[in-house]
Amino acid sequence: MTQSADDFVYTLPGIPAMTPYDFDRATRLIKARTGIVLGNHKEDMVARNLGLYTKKLGLQKVSDYLDHLEYNTSSPEWERFITIFTINHTAFYREQHHFDILADYVKTLEKPIAIWSSACSTGEEAYSIAMTLYENISIPENGVQVVATDIDTVAVERARQGIYTLDRVQPIPQPLLKKYFYRGTGSFSGMARVKPSLQKIVEFGVANLVSGEGWPQGRTFDAVFCRNTMIYFDRPTQTQILERFAKIIKPGGLLFVGHSENFSHMTSAFKLQGQTVYVRT
Ligand SMILES: C[S@@+](CC[C@H](N)C(=O)[O-])C[C@H]1O[C@@H](n2cnc3c(N)ncnc32)[C@H](O)[C@@H]1O
């Protein structure tokens, strides 16, 4: 990537260049749509993807691509645009102590039980919740539900498929891996696939935490996982989402947040229980 000293245009061979104005506009569009606040250090990556997508759409300039997005708010191209900015890093049993707390908590609940993985990425969090439920309570049909959503349609599709490389499933204890996953053979060798028996209690969908689009309507939850996601939002956006969570988490229900997220002074609707877990007051 070269950056011209004269005009600070990001150019890559074979694709349209991005100007600083394009970059600012892209970050404004993405913040308004997803809440994600992007730092300048991502300029190279954004330039590369915007250039590629502009070309793919048969447009001449990155500004044409951004015009397309801005003036066609329901264009399918938005899905691809959003994936430039989402960070999907996740893992099975990430922050293990949350699943220990969940295991104890669900034993105290009466059915029906509903848990929402609200930024589920590629599904590892949702399946870890589902395994914790199976291992700690009896699951009658329709009595237990994990709702799993993300704004990133590509990530949600991968989550729905439930196919992972063996290194990704490595944090899952061996007996659980055997119980809840098939080991791939032939063209799927080196992969593991979630069994339908586990998958059947997980309902995947696309939802935007900021706009509320796709938000589970008319439902209440015993626990919501919103981990390592609010960190990308500004404070007013975080407050707005916490207020929405307060309306759908049952009194005494739990909100699990990421290891570097702290919302203690932002709302009276939740009280910190410890270890980045909040209780709905
Ligand atoms: C770092 S991952 C966290 C995944 C998982 N919760 C975990 O902690 O392992 C952050 C996820 O937030 C999603 N995300 C970002 N903005 C969002 C929004 N406005 N609504 C819903 N999901 C969003 C991204 O697509 C990404 O998959």
The ligand as a Gaussian input file, in Angstrom:
#p B3LYP/6-31G(d) Opt

LIG

0 1
 C      -15.169000      -9.976000      19.521000
 S      -16.683000     -10.693000      18.994000
 C      -17.276000     -11.338000      20.520000
 C      -17.875000     -12.725000      20.371000
 C      -18.321000     -13.381000      21.668000
 N      -19.349000     -12.603000      22.326000
 C      -17.148000     -13.598000      22.588000
 O      -16.976000     -12.839000      23.544000
 O      -16.367000     -14.515000      22.363000
 C      -17.690000      -9.230000      18.760000
 C      -18.933000      -9.506000      17.920000
 O      -19.808000      -8.373000      18.027000
 C      -20.504000      -8.277000      16.818000
 N      -21.105000      -6.935000      16.711000
 C      -20.506000      -5.746000      16.482000
 N      -21.411000      -4.759000      16.431000
 C      -22.622000      -5.338000      16.651000
 C      -23.950000      -4.827000      16.718000
 N      -24.213000      -3.531000      16.577000
 N      -24.949000      -5.709000      16.954000
 C      -24.706000      -7.038000      17.095000
 N      -23.467000      -7.563000      17.037000
 C      -22.429000      -6.726000      16.819000
 C      -19.440000      -8.563000      15.771000
 O      -19.978000      -8.927000      14.532000
 C      -18.639000      -9.678000      16.441000
 O      -19.048000     -10.947000      16.009000

